[in-house]
Amino acid sequence: MKNVFFRPRGCSALERIRQGQIKNHSKLPANPQQVQEHCRSSCLRRKTPGFISDISIIMRLSPVFKHLLVFISVQSFKAGVQTTATADPCYNYTALDDPWRSPDNRYPPQYMCDYYVSWNGWYRLFIHGQSVQMPDTCVDENSCGTDAPLWLNGAHPAVEDGVVSRDVCISWRNNCCHAHSNPINVKACPGGYYVYEFVMPIGCYFTYCAGRGIFYSFGWAVRDTNNPADGNSSVIQLSSPFLFFGRTYQQIYVNNNGYLTFNEASAEYVPYSFPGYESQDIIAGLWTNLNNSVRGFVSYQQYTSGNILTRATQDINTHFPNLTFNASWVFVATWNKVAYSNLTSTEASFQVVLISGSNFSFILMNYGDIAVTEQPVQAGYDTINSTHYFVIPGSNRGSFISNLRNSSNVDVPGRWAFMVAGEPDNVIGIQVRLSSFSDLTQSSNIEMVLQQMKQELVKYGLPNSVELKLRKRQKIKP
């Protein structure tokens, strides 16, 4: 089907308010003239559109972490579930691939509106061909291609739940659910995706979000403090202490060249290799020669209440499911579309998020679009004397770093998460998938499995110097 363009003919939302059809319209300005101005013209583009071995690896550590026992169980299953019910929306949907619907699309030059779309039937969401889902946690206003985005107010269902109805919230005026749009139906599908029966929202400018952006809110909308051009922040006093591998810090510096330090600012733009056995703790989102006087900005903000803490709590409990964690403090440092050196045509976008609560501390590193470079680069962290350190695999190669947005240690593309304070659990479980049973007999794949397990251990706060070895044992009887 060819692309179809829809263009509004007027402010139907204003007309419906006057007719009393819209009861909950507190989003719109009270003055009718302001409402008319608010209903700007926009157009919306719509697009129509073997066997796997499951390897479960359970690792048990002794209390002093001297011994590591690894248990591997292999199960085979057929991918997907076949159905002959052609009316099943899981196999009868319209593909909606609009990258502008991403929560990362903030303050767009043109605001979109789903009120004027002729919604009909079920839809599956994509961004650049990648299957995504509608966010079911708060999204920021002025995102998803509009000023008041729509998100799912309720968890996504399981496959066995069938079709369920979910409330839809409108994010506006610093309120995650300032008002409610019309509810929609949602269904979970066996292939690991969701379909949505979208309906016309209550007015403009509302759009359905596609995919939850991994970046935390940043910029002037959340009153970020901007760093000076090609410089560093002054000392930032933390509103809550941050524990980092046995040391407690009350201050921090955001250095424009892509990293955080605690004791003093740094203008070093050529990274040293981790482990560096240096005399400072450092957290490097992407340490390289960056220049925000040429392009982009560097900003930061800290939080002790509000939606950011709610999101941080959800993220940590998702990434570390064996914990029961409540965030009490969050620090967000953002490098947004910053250029390399004096190269105006390049840009890098990434974030370092520090999260603490009780006796636990965590780091999230979020990666967006990052251009390749011939400059020296490094992403990870290093402590005093390198007692703990980690290098994100491949991040020390400038030709690789554009792939950071697709890499992860927590199954969220573009995100790396680490526990940097707290007691590691004695039992850790991870899952990997191999294409066949024979993969476990190949030395290169064994090394890959061991490296994945090592990353999981480091994620939970163990030293990077931990060494793993795999001992094969054959099970004769079932």
N, C-alpha and C positions, 0 to 999 in steps of 0.2 A: 504494500500500500504506500502511495506517495505521501510526503509530508503534508500536513494540513495546518493552515495558519488560522488562528482565531483572533479577531480584533474587537474590543468592546465598543458598544455603540453609545454608552452613557453610563451614568453612575446608578446602576440598578440597586446597589446597596442603599443609597440615599432614598430612592423611591420606595423600597420595601420598608425602610424605617418609618417614612411618612405614613405608609398604609398600615403600620402596626404589625407587619409580618415578622420583623426581627425584634425580639424582646430583649436579647442580651447583646447590645451594641455599644457597651461602654468603651470599647476600643476606639471608636470614632470620635472626633472632636465634637463638642457640643454645638458649636456655631455652624449653621447649615452651609455658609460660604466656605468655611474651613473644610467641611465634609466634601463639598464639591471639588475643592482644590486637592483634597487627599485622594480622591478617586481619579488618579492620573490614568491616561490611556496606556495600555500595554498590549502585547500580543504574546501568545503562548504557543510554542511548537510542540506537537505530539508526534511520536514515532510509534508505528505499529510493527509492529514487528514482523562382563568378565569376572572375574573373581578378584578379591582384595584380601590380603593377609593383614589382620589387625594384631599388632604386637604390643602387648601391655607389659610395661616394665615397672616393677615395684622395687624401690630402694629403701632399705632399712639401715639406719646408722646407729652405731652404739652411742651412748651418751657422751663419750669423749671423742667421737668421730674418728676412731682409729680403724674401724672395720666397716666395710661396705658390702652388703649382701644384695645381689641383684637377682630377681626372679623374673623370667620372661615366659609369658604364655602366649601361644599363637592360636588365633581362631580365624576360620575362613567364613566369608559370607558373601552373598551376591549383592552388588551395589544396586540400590534402588528397589522399588516395589512396582511390579507391573499391574496395570489396571486396564480394563476394557470399557470403563465408564467414560465415554467421550464428554459427558456433561460435567465431569469433575473439573473444577476450576484449576486444579493443579496442572492439568494438561490442556486447558482451554482458556488461555489468558492473552492479554495484549502486553507486549514488552514495552515498558516505558523507560527509555534511556535518555535522560536529560541531565547532563553533568551539573547544570546550574542549580539543581535541587539539593546539592550537597550542603551540609551545614558549614563547610569551609568556604562557601561562596558568600562572603560577608560584604555588606554595603555595596550591592551591585549597582552599576550605572543605570540600569533599567529595572524597575520592579515588575515582577510577574504576578499574575492572578489566576487562580484555578476556578474562579467563579464562572468564567466564560467558556470553560471546556465542556464539551458534550460528553460527559462521563457515561460509559455504557459497559457494564459487565465487570470482569476481573482483570487485575493488572499485576504484573511482576516488575519489580524495580531493578534497574541496572544503572551503573555509572561507568562509562567508557567500556561497556561490555562485561563488566564484573557485577555479578549478582550481589545486591545489597538489600537491606531491609529498612523499613520506616523506623526512625528513632522511637524508643519507648521510654526515654528519659528526657529531661528538659533540654531544649536547644535554645540558643541565644536568639533574641530578636535581631532583626536586620541580617538574617542569614537565609539560606535555602532560596536565594534569588528574590527575596521580598523583605518587607519590613516586619511582618507578623506571621512567622512560619507555623505550620501545623505539625504536631507530633502526637504519637499514640500514648494515651494516658492509661496504661495498663500493660502488663507483661504479654509478650507474644504467646500464643497457645502451643501446645504439643500436638503431634500428629493425631493422637487418639482423641483429642478434644473436638475434632471436626471444625465446623464453621462457628466462630464466636463473634459477638458484637463488642466493639471497643469504643470508649469515649475518645474524643479528639480535642486536644487543648490548643489554644492560641497563645503563643508566647509574645508578650507585648508589655511595654512600660515597666521593665525590670520585674515582671511577674511571669513565672513559667506557665501559669494557667490563668491568664488575665480574663479569659472568656472561653466558652465551649463552642465548637463548631458542631456540625451534624455527625453523629456516630457512623462508623463504617464496620463492615464485616471483614474478618481476617481468617485465613486458614493456613496451617502449617502443612508443608508437603513432604513426602518421603525423601525427596532428593536434598533436603536440608535448606530449602528456601520457603518463602512465604508469598502468598498472593492476597491482594486487597481489593475489595469491592468499593472503589472510591465513588463518592457522591459529591454533588455541588456544595461547596462550603457556604457559610451564611452571608458572605460578602467579600469585598476586596479590602486590602490586598493580602489574601491568604493563599499559601501554596503548601502542598504536601511535601515534607522533607524526604529525601532518599539517602539513607546511610547516615550513620552518626559520625561526625568528624572526631578525630582523636585529639585535636587541639583543644586545650582549655581556653576559655574566653580571654581575649587580650585586646589591647588598643584603647583608644580614647573612651569607648563606650563603657569600659569598666574602670576608667580613671587610672590607667597605667601611668607609671613614671617613665619617661623616655630618657635614654642615655644620650649624652652629647655626641655630636658627629665625630666618628673615628676616635673615640676616647673610651672611658670606663665610667662606671657609676662611682659616686662617692660611697663611703661606707654606709651600709644599710643595716640599721638596728632591727633585729628580728623581734617580732611581738611574742614569740614563743621559742624556747630553746630547740635547736635541731641536733639530734644525736647522730654521729657519723663514725661508725666503727670504733666505739669506745671513747670518742671525744665529743664534748658538748660545746656548741657554738651559739653565740648570741648575736653574731654579725655575719655579713656576707658581702661579696663584691660580684657584680655582673660585669664581666669583661667582654668588650665588643668583639673580640676575636673568637667567641664561641664557647666560653667556659666560665665556671664559677670558682672562686677561691674564698677562703674564710679569713685569713690573717692579714692579707694585703692585696691591693689591686695589682694587676699584671697587664702589661702591654705586649707580652711575647706573642708573636704571630707564627712562629715556627715551632710546632709541637715536638716535644721529645717523646720517644717511644715508651709505652707502659710495658713492664714496670720500669720506672725511672729512678727509684730509690732516692727520691728527693726529700726535701724538708718541709713540704706542704701537702695538704689535702686538696685535691682538684677534682671537679666534676666537669667533664668535657662533652657537651652536646655535639659539637663539631668544631674542634680546635683547628683553625687555619687562618689565613690572612683574609679577614673580612673588613669591609669598609662601608659603613652606613652613611657616610657623607656623600657617597656616589649613588647609592640606591638602598631603599628599605629603611627599617628602623629596628632598634633594640629597646625593649621595654620590660618592665617587671611590676608585679603587684603581689601583696600577701593578703591572706584572708583568715579570719577567725570565726566567721559565721556565714550563713547564706547557702545558696545553691551550689557553689563551688565545693564546699565541704561535703554536701550530700553526694555530689558526683564522685569526689575523691574516695569517699567511703565505699560507694558501690564498686568503683574500679578496683580498689585494693582487695575487697572481699571476693571479687571475680577472679582476679589474677592470683590470689593466694587463698584458695577456698578452704584451707584447713584453719584459717584464722577467723576470729570474730573481732573486727576492727572498726573503730569509729574515729574518723579524722577530726582533729581539733585545730589544725593549722595547715595552711597550704601556701606555698610560695611558687609563683609562676614567672619564669623568665622566658621571653620570646624573642627570637631573631626572625623577623618577617621580611622575606624577599630582599635580604642583604646581599650586596654584590661582593665578588671576590676582588680584593685589591682594588685596582682602578678599572676593572672590566665592567662597563655599564650594561653589557648584554647578558650578564650572568646573575643568578640569584640563588639563595639558599634560604629555606624556611624550616625552622625546627624549634623545639621547646624543651626546656628542662623544668620538671615539676617536682618540688620537694613536698613531701606529705608526712605529717607526724601526728601521733595520738598515743596517749599513755606512754609506754616504754618502747614503742615501735617507730621506726622511721623508714621511709621508702623514697625511691627516685623513679620517676617516669621520664623517659626520653621519647618525644614524639617527633616524627619526621614527615615533612611534606615534600614539595618539589625541591630537589637539590641538583644543581648542575654538576657535571663532571668537571674535574680540574686537574691540572698538572702540579698544583701546589702540594706541599706536604699536608696531610690531614690526619686526624685521630679522633675517635669517639669512644667514650667509656669513662672510667674513673681510676684514680690512683691515690693511694694514701701515703702518709709519711712513712718512709723506709719501705714502701710497697708491701706492707703486710697484707693488704687487700688491694686487688686491682682487677680490672676487666677491660678488654678491648672488644667492642662489637665486631664480630667477624667480618673482615673485608673493609672495615671503615678506615684503615690506614692506607688504602689505595684510592687515589683520586678518580681512577677510571671506574671504580665500583660504587662510589657513594650515592649515585643517583638511584641505586637499588635499596637504599636504606628505607625508603617509604614502603617497600614490600617485605622487609625483614622483620622478625619479631622473636621474642622468647616467650610470649604469652598468647599466641594465636590471634593477635590483633595486628594486621599489617601496618607497619610504620611505628610500632610501639615496642619499647624495651622497658622492663620493670625490674627493680632490684630492692631487696630488703637490706638496709644498711645499718639497722639497729634493732635488736630484739633477739629472742632465743630461737634459733632454728629448730624446726620439728625433727623428731627422731624418725619419722616415717614420711617419705616423700614419694609420690607416684606420678609418673608421666606416661604418655602414650605416644608411640610413633607408628607409622605405617610403612610397610615395605611392599614392593610389588609382587614378591614371591618368596616362598620359604627359602629358596637357595640364596637369597640376599644375605642371610646370616652367615653363610659360609665364605663370603668374599671379604677379604681383609680390609678393603677400602670402605665397605659398608659397615663393618664392625667398628672401625675408627669413627665413622660418622655417628653411629649410635652412642659410642662412648663420649664423644664431644657434646652431643645433645644432652646426655645425662649430666655432664660436667657443667654445662650452662645452667641447668636446672638447679644444681647444688649451689652454684655461685649466686643465682637469683635469690636464694634463701639465705645468703650471707656468709657462705663458707669461703675460705681463701681460694684465690685462683690457682694456688700451688697444689691443690688436691689432685691426686693421680688416680685414675681408674684403670682396672684391668678386667677383662672378660674371660671367665672360665666356662667352657662349653661342657654341657652334660646332656646325654641323650636319655630320653625317657622311653623305656622298652614297653612297659605295660600301661594301659590307660588308667 
